[in-house]
Amino acid sequence: MRKRYDFSQARRNPYAKRLKRPVTIRLDEATMAYFRQLAADTELPYQSLINLYLRDCAAHGRRLALSWRASKAGVV
C-alpha cells in the first residue's frame, strides 16, 4: 500500500447522485411480514423489494385514496 496517492487527475463519481440514501421509517409488523415473505419467495432482500415498490408508485404517480369519516360518537 502506498503512503500517498495522487488524486490530481481524479474525477467525481458520475453515479454518486443515484446512490441510495439510508432512511428510517416505521412499518407495522403485518407490512414487514408481507415483505419478508415476499423476499423469501423471490430470493431478494426485503429492503430492495420495498424500494422497488415505492419507486414504482413514484414513477406512476400513484396516490393513496384516503377519506376520513367522523364516527357517530365523535371519536375516530
The first five atom37 places (N, CA, C, CB, O) and aatype in JSON, in Angstrom:
{
  "aatype": [12, 1, 11, 1, 18, 3, 13, 15, 5, 0, 1, 1, 2, 14, 18, 0, 11, 1, 10, 11, 1, 14, 19, 16, 9, 1, 10, 3, 6, 0, 16, 12, 0, 18, 13, 1, 5, 10, 0, 0, 3, 16, 6, 10, 14, 18, 5, 15, 10, 9, 2, 10, 18, 10, 1, 3, 4, 0, 0, 8, 7, 1, 1, 10, 0, 10, 15, 17, 1, 0, 15, 11, 0, 7, 19, 19],
  "atom_mask": [
    [1, 1, 1, 1, 1],
    [1, 1, 1, 1, 1],
    [1, 1, 1, 1, 1],
    [1, 1, 1, 1, 1],
    [1, 1, 1, 1, 1],
    [1, 1, 1, 1, 1],
    [1, 1, 1, 1, 1],
    [1, 1, 1, 1, 1],
    [1, 1, 1, 1, 1],
    [1, 1, 1, 1, 1],
    [1, 1, 1, 1, 1],
    [1, 1, 1, 1, 1],
    [1, 1, 1, 1, 1],
    [1, 1, 1, 1, 1],
    [1, 1, 1, 1, 1],
    [1, 1, 1, 1, 1],
    [1, 1, 1, 1, 1],
    [1, 1, 1, 1, 1],
    [1, 1, 1, 1, 1],
    [1, 1, 1, 1, 1],
    [1, 1, 1, 1, 1],
    [1, 1, 1, 1, 1],
    [1, 1, 1, 1, 1],
    [1, 1, 1, 1, 1],
    [1, 1, 1, 1, 1],
    [1, 1, 1, 1, 1],
    [1, 1, 1, 1, 1],
    [1, 1, 1, 1, 1],
    [1, 1, 1, 1, 1],
    [1, 1, 1, 1, 1],
    [1, 1, 1, 1, 1],
    [1, 1, 1, 1, 1],
    [1, 1, 1, 1, 1],
    [1, 1, 1, 1, 1],
    [1, 1, 1, 1, 1],
    [1, 1, 1, 1, 1],
    [1, 1, 1, 1, 1],
    [1, 1, 1, 1, 1],
    [1, 1, 1, 1, 1],
    [1, 1, 1, 1, 1],
    [1, 1, 1, 1, 1],
    [1, 1, 1, 1, 1],
    [1, 1, 1, 1, 1],
    [1, 1, 1, 1, 1],
    [1, 1, 1, 1, 1],
    [1, 1, 1, 1, 1],
    [1, 1, 1, 1, 1],
    [1, 1, 1, 1, 1],
    [1, 1, 1, 1, 1],
    [1, 1, 1, 1, 1],
    [1, 1, 1, 1, 1],
    [1, 1, 1, 1, 1],
    [1, 1, 1, 1, 1],
    [1, 1, 1, 1, 1],
    [1, 1, 1, 1, 1],
    [1, 1, 1, 1, 1],
    [1, 1, 1, 1, 1],
    [1, 1, 1, 1, 1],
    [1, 1, 1, 1, 1],
    [1, 1, 1, 1, 1],
    [1, 1, 1, 0, 1],
    [1, 1, 1, 1, 1],
    [1, 1, 1, 1, 1],
    [1, 1, 1, 1, 1],
    [1, 1, 1, 1, 1],
    [1, 1, 1, 1, 1],
    [1, 1, 1, 1, 1],
    [1, 1, 1, 1, 1],
    [1, 1, 1, 1, 1],
    [1, 1, 1, 1, 1],
    [1, 1, 1, 1, 1],
    [1, 1, 1, 1, 1],
    [1, 1, 1, 1, 1],
    [1, 1, 1, 0, 1],
    [1, 1, 1, 1, 1],
    [1, 1, 1, 1, 1]
  ],
  "atom_positions": [
    [[0.84, -1.16, 0.0], [0.0, 0.0, 0.0], [0.9, 1.24, 0.0], [-0.96, -0.01, 1.21], [1.88, 1.31, 0.74]],
    [[0.55, 2.2, -0.82], [1.35, 3.43, -0.92], [1.11, 4.34, 0.28], [1.02, 4.17, -2.21], [0.06, 4.3, 0.92]],
    [[2.11, 5.14, 0.56], [1.95, 6.12, 1.62], [1.12, 7.3, 1.14], [3.31, 6.59, 2.13], [0.41, 7.92, 1.93]],
    [[1.2, 7.61, -0.15], [0.45, 8.73, -0.73], [-0.12, 8.31, -2.08], [1.35, 9.98, -0.88], [0.47, 7.53, -2.82]],
    [[-1.27, 8.85, -2.37], [-1.91, 8.62, -3.66], [-2.1, 9.96, -4.35], [-3.26, 7.88, -3.49], [-2.33, 10.98, -3.7]],
    [[-2.0, 9.95, -5.67], [-2.17, 11.17, -6.45], [-3.6, 11.23, -6.99], [-1.14, 11.23, -7.62], [-3.97, 10.45, -7.87]],
    [[-4.4, 12.15, -6.46], [-5.78, 12.32, -6.9], [-5.94, 13.55, -7.79], [-6.69, 12.43, -5.69], [-7.06, 14.0, -8.01]],
    [[-4.85, 14.09, -8.3], [-4.93, 15.31, -9.1], [-5.68, 15.08, -10.42], [-3.53, 15.83, -9.4], [-6.27, 16.01, -10.95]],
    [[-5.67, 13.87, -10.93], [-6.37, 13.55, -12.18], [-7.72, 12.87, -11.93], [-5.5, 12.66, -13.05], [-8.39, 12.44, -12.87]],
    [[-8.11, 12.78, -10.67], [-9.36, 12.09, -10.32], [-10.57, 12.93, -10.72], [-9.4, 11.79, -8.81], [-10.49, 14.15, -10.83]],
    [[-11.66, 12.25, -10.93], [-12.92, 12.95, -11.21], [-14.0, 12.35, -10.32], [-13.32, 12.86, -12.72], [-13.89, 11.21, -9.87]],
    [[-15.04, 13.13, -10.09], [-16.13, 12.67, -9.23], [-16.88, 11.5, -9.86], [-17.1, 13.82, -8.94], [-16.93, 11.36, -11.08]],
    [[-17.44, 10.69, -9.01], [-18.25, 9.56, -9.46], [-19.51, 10.09, -10.14], [-18.61, 8.61, -8.27], [-20.3, 10.77, -9.49]],
    [[-19.72, 9.8, -11.43], [-20.91, 10.32, -12.12], [-22.21, 9.68, -11.61], [-20.77, 10.08, -13.61], [-23.29, 10.2, -11.88]],
    [[-22.11, 8.59, -10.9], [-23.29, 7.89, -10.41], [-23.58, 8.19, -8.95], [-23.12, 6.4, -10.6], [-24.5, 7.61, -8.37]],
    [[-22.81, 9.08, -8.34], [-22.95, 9.36, -6.91], [-24.35, 9.86, -6.56], [-21.91, 10.38, -6.47], [-24.87, 9.54, -5.49]],
    [[-24.97, 10.65, -7.45], [-26.3, 11.17, -7.17], [-27.35, 10.07, -7.19], [-26.66, 12.25, -8.16], [-28.43, 10.24, -6.63]],
    [[-27.05, 8.97, -7.84], [-28.01, 7.87, -7.95], [-27.9, 6.86, -6.82], [-27.82, 7.17, -9.27], [-28.7, 5.93, -6.73]],
    [[-26.91, 7.04, -5.95], [-26.72, 6.09, -4.86], [-27.89, 6.17, -3.88], [-25.4, 6.36, -4.13], [-28.56, 7.2, -3.77]],
    [[-28.11, 5.09, -3.19], [-29.19, 5.04, -2.22], [-28.8, 5.77, -0.94], [-29.57, 3.59, -1.9], [-27.62, 5.85, -0.59]],
    [[-29.79, 6.29, -0.28], [-29.59, 7.03, 0.95], [-30.31, 6.3, 2.08], [-30.11, 8.5, 0.81], [-31.49, 5.96, 1.94]],
    [[-29.64, 6.07, 3.19], [-30.3, 5.38, 4.29], [-31.33, 6.29, 4.97], [-29.28, 4.9, 5.32], [-31.07, 7.46, 5.23]],
    [[-32.5, 5.73, 5.25], [-33.56, 6.43, 5.95], [-34.16, 5.5, 7.0], [-34.66, 6.94, 4.97], [-34.0, 4.28, 6.92]],
    [[-34.82, 6.08, 7.96], [-35.51, 5.29, 8.98], [-37.0, 5.51, 8.82], [-35.02, 5.68, 10.42], [-37.47, 6.65, 8.84]],
    [[-37.75, 4.43, 8.68], [-39.2, 4.52, 8.62], [-39.79, 3.51, 9.6], [-39.73, 4.27, 7.17], [-39.15, 2.52, 9.94]],
    [[-40.98, 3.78, 10.03], [-41.66, 2.86, 10.95], [-42.74, 2.12, 10.18], [-42.27, 3.63, 12.18], [-43.64, 2.74, 9.61]],
    [[-42.64, 0.8, 10.17], [-43.62, -0.04, 9.48], [-44.22, -1.0, 10.48], [-42.97, -0.81, 8.3], [-43.54, -1.47, 11.39]],
    [[-45.5, -1.3, 10.31], [-46.13, -2.23, 11.24], [-45.69, -3.67, 10.94], [-47.66, -2.12, 11.16], [-45.13, -3.96, 9.88]],
    [[-45.95, -4.54, 11.88], [-45.49, -5.93, 11.77], [-46.1, -6.65, 10.57], [-45.83, -6.69, 13.04], [-45.42, -7.45, 9.92]],
    [[-47.36, -6.38, 10.26], [-48.0, -7.06, 9.13], [-47.33, -6.68, 7.82], [-49.5, -6.71, 9.07], [-47.14, -7.52, 6.94]],
    [[-46.96, -5.41, 7.68], [-46.28, -4.96, 6.46], [-44.9, -5.61, 6.35], [-46.15, -3.43, 6.45], [-44.51, -6.08, 5.29]],
    [[-44.18, -5.64, 7.46], [-42.86, -6.27, 7.45], [-42.96, -7.76, 7.14], [-42.16, -6.05, 8.79], [-42.14, -8.3, 6.4]],
    [[-43.94, -8.42, 7.72], [-44.13, -9.85, 7.46], [-44.42, -10.09, 5.98], [-45.27, -10.42, 8.34], [-43.9, -11.04, 5.39]],
    [[-45.24, -9.24, 5.39], [-45.56, -9.37, 3.96], [-44.3, -9.26, 3.11], [-46.57, -8.29, 3.53], [-44.06, -10.11, 2.25]],
    [[-43.49, -8.23, 3.34], [-42.29, -8.04, 2.52], [-41.22, -9.08, 2.82], [-41.73, -6.64, 2.74], [-40.47, -9.46, 1.93]],
    [[-41.15, -9.54, 4.06], [-40.17, -10.6, 4.37], [-40.56, -11.91, 3.69], [-40.06, -10.8, 5.9], [-39.7, -12.64, 3.2]],
    [[-41.87, -12.22, 3.68], [-42.32, -13.43, 2.99], [-42.09, -13.31, 1.49], [-43.82, -13.69, 3.28], [-41.64, -14.26, 0.85]],
    [[-42.38, -12.15, 0.93], [-42.14, -11.9, -0.49], [-40.65, -12.02, -0.8], [-42.67, -10.52, -0.89], [-40.27, -12.52, -1.86]],
    [[-39.81, -11.55, 0.11], [-38.37, -11.64, -0.06], [-37.92, -13.11, -0.07], [-37.64, -10.87, 1.05], [-37.06, -13.49, -0.86]],
    [[-38.49, -13.9, 0.8], [-38.15, -15.33, 0.85], [-38.58, -16.02, -0.44], [-38.8, -16.01, 2.06], [-37.86, -16.88, -0.95]],
    [[-39.76, -15.65, -0.95], [-40.27, -16.27, -2.18], [-39.45, -15.88, -3.42], [-41.72, -15.88, -2.39], [-39.24, -16.7, -4.31]],
    [[-39.0, -14.62, -3.47], [-38.3, -14.13, -4.65], [-36.79, -14.17, -4.52], [-38.73, -12.72, -4.94], [-36.07, -13.93, -5.49]],
    [[-36.3, -14.48, -3.31], [-34.87, -14.52, -3.02], [-34.2, -13.16, -3.27], [-34.19, -15.6, -3.86], [-33.06, -13.09, -3.72]],
    [[-34.93, -12.09, -2.96], [-34.41, -10.73, -3.0], [-34.48, -10.16, -1.59], [-35.2, -9.84, -4.01], [-35.37, -10.54, -0.83]],
    [[-33.59, -9.27, -1.22], [-33.68, -8.65, 0.1], [-34.97, -7.85, 0.26], [-32.47, -7.73, 0.34], [-35.42, -7.19, -0.69]],
    [[-35.57, -7.9, 1.44], [-36.85, -7.23, 1.63], [-36.73, -5.72, 1.47], [-37.42, -7.56, 3.01], [-37.68, -5.08, 1.02]],
    [[-35.59, -5.14, 1.83], [-35.41, -3.7, 1.66], [-35.41, -3.33, 0.18], [-34.11, -3.24, 2.33], [-35.91, -2.27, -0.19]],
    [[-34.84, -4.18, -0.65], [-34.85, -3.94, -2.1], [-36.27, -4.02, -2.64], [-33.95, -4.95, -2.83], [-36.65, -3.23, -3.51]],
    [[-37.06, -4.95, -2.13], [-38.46, -5.07, -2.57], [-39.27, -3.84, -2.17], [-39.1, -6.34, -1.98], [-40.07, -3.34, -2.97]],
    [[-39.07, -3.35, -0.96], [-39.77, -2.15, -0.53], [-39.36, -0.98, -1.41], [-39.48, -1.84, 0.96], [-40.21, -0.18, -1.81]],
    [[-38.07, -0.87, -1.72], [-37.59, 0.21, -2.58], [-38.2, 0.1, -3.98], [-36.05, 0.19, -2.67], [-38.62, 1.11, -4.55]],
    [[-38.24, -1.09, -4.53], [-38.84, -1.28, -5.86], [-40.31, -0.9, -5.87], [-38.67, -2.74, -6.32], [-40.79, -0.27, -6.82]],
    [[-41.03, -1.27, -4.83], [-42.45, -0.95, -4.73], [-42.66, 0.56, -4.66], [-43.07, -1.63, -3.52], [-43.5, 1.11, -5.37]],
    [[-41.9, 1.21, -3.79], [-42.04, 2.66, -3.65], [-41.6, 3.39, -4.92], [-41.22, 3.15, -2.46], [-42.21, 4.39, -5.29]],
    [[-40.56, 2.9, -5.58], [-40.11, 3.51, -6.83], [-41.19, 3.39, -7.9], [-38.81, 2.85, -7.32], [-41.41, 4.33, -8.66]],
    [[-41.86, 2.24, -7.97], [-42.94, 2.04, -8.93], [-44.1, 3.0, -8.64], [-43.43, 0.57, -8.9], [-44.67, 3.58, -9.56]],
    [[-44.44, 3.16, -7.38], [-45.52, 4.1, -7.0], [-45.15, 5.52, -7.41], [-45.79, 4.04, -5.48], [-45.98, 6.25, -7.95]],
    [[-43.91, 5.91, -7.17], [-43.47, 7.27, -7.51], [-43.42, 7.46, -9.02], [-42.08, 7.55, -6.9], [-43.81, 8.51, -9.52]],
    [[-42.96, 6.45, -9.75], [-42.85, 6.56, -11.22], [-44.21, 6.7, -11.88], [-42.12, 5.35, -11.78], [-44.35, 7.38, -12.89]],
    [[-45.23, 6.04, -11.31], [-46.56, 6.07, -11.89], [-47.48, 7.1, -11.23], [-47.18, 4.71, -11.8], [-48.66, 7.19, -11.57]],
    [[-46.94, 7.86, -10.29], [-47.72, 8.91, -9.63], [-48.9, 8.38, -8.85], [0.0, 0.0, 0.0], [-49.94, 9.04, -8.75]],
    [[-48.74, 7.19, -8.29], [-49.84, 6.6, -7.51], [-50.01, 7.34, -6.2], [-49.6, 5.1, -7.25], [-49.03, 7.73, -5.56]],
    [[-51.25, 7.53, -5.81], [-51.56, 8.18, -4.54], [-52.55, 7.31, -3.78], [-52.14, 9.61, -4.77], [-53.41, 6.65, -4.37]],
    [[-52.41, 7.32, -2.5], [-53.3, 6.57, -1.64], [-54.62, 7.32, -1.51], [-52.67, 6.33, -0.25], [-54.63, 8.51, -1.23]],
    [[-55.73, 6.64, -1.72], [-57.05, 7.27, -1.61], [-57.51, 7.16, -0.15], [-58.09, 6.6, -2.58], [-57.85, 6.08, 0.32]],
    [[-57.51, 8.27, 0.52], [-57.94, 8.32, 1.91], [-59.18, 9.18, 2.04], [-56.81, 8.86, 2.82], [-59.31, 10.22, 1.39]],
    [[-60.08, 8.73, 2.87], [-61.23, 9.57, 3.2], [-61.53, 9.37, 4.68], [-62.49, 9.22, 2.3], [-61.64, 8.24, 5.16]],
    [[-61.66, 10.47, 5.38], [-61.89, 10.43, 6.81], [-63.37, 10.64, 7.07], [-61.04, 11.5, 7.54], [-63.98, 11.58, 6.56]],
    [[-63.92, 9.77, 7.86], [-65.33, 9.87, 8.24], [-65.42, 10.06, 9.75], [-66.13, 8.61, 7.8], [-64.72, 9.4, 10.51]],
    [[-66.27, 10.97, 10.16], [-66.48, 11.15, 11.59], [-67.38, 10.03, 12.09], [-67.11, 12.56, 11.9], [-68.37, 9.68, 11.44]],
    [[-67.04, 9.47, 13.22], [-67.89, 8.43, 13.78], [-69.09, 9.06, 14.48], [-67.09, 7.55, 14.77], [-69.12, 10.27, 14.73]],
    [[-70.07, 8.24, 14.79], [-71.29, 8.75, 15.44], [-71.0, 9.32, 16.82], [-72.34, 7.65, 15.55], [-71.65, 10.27, 17.25]],
    [[-70.04, 8.74, 17.51], [-69.72, 9.21, 18.86], [-68.72, 10.37, 18.82], [-69.15, 8.06, 19.69], [-68.37, 10.93, 19.86]],
    [[-68.28, 10.73, 17.64], [-67.33, 11.83, 17.51], [-65.88, 11.4, 17.7], [0.0, 0.0, 0.0], [-64.97, 12.24, 17.66]],
    [[-65.66, 10.12, 17.91], [-64.32, 9.58, 18.08], [-64.02, 8.7, 16.89], [-64.18, 8.79, 19.42], [-64.82, 7.85, 16.5]],
    [[-62.86, 8.91, 16.32], [-62.47, 8.12, 15.14], [-61.72, 6.89, 15.57], [-61.6, 8.95, 14.18], [-61.31, 6.09, 14.73]]
  ]
}
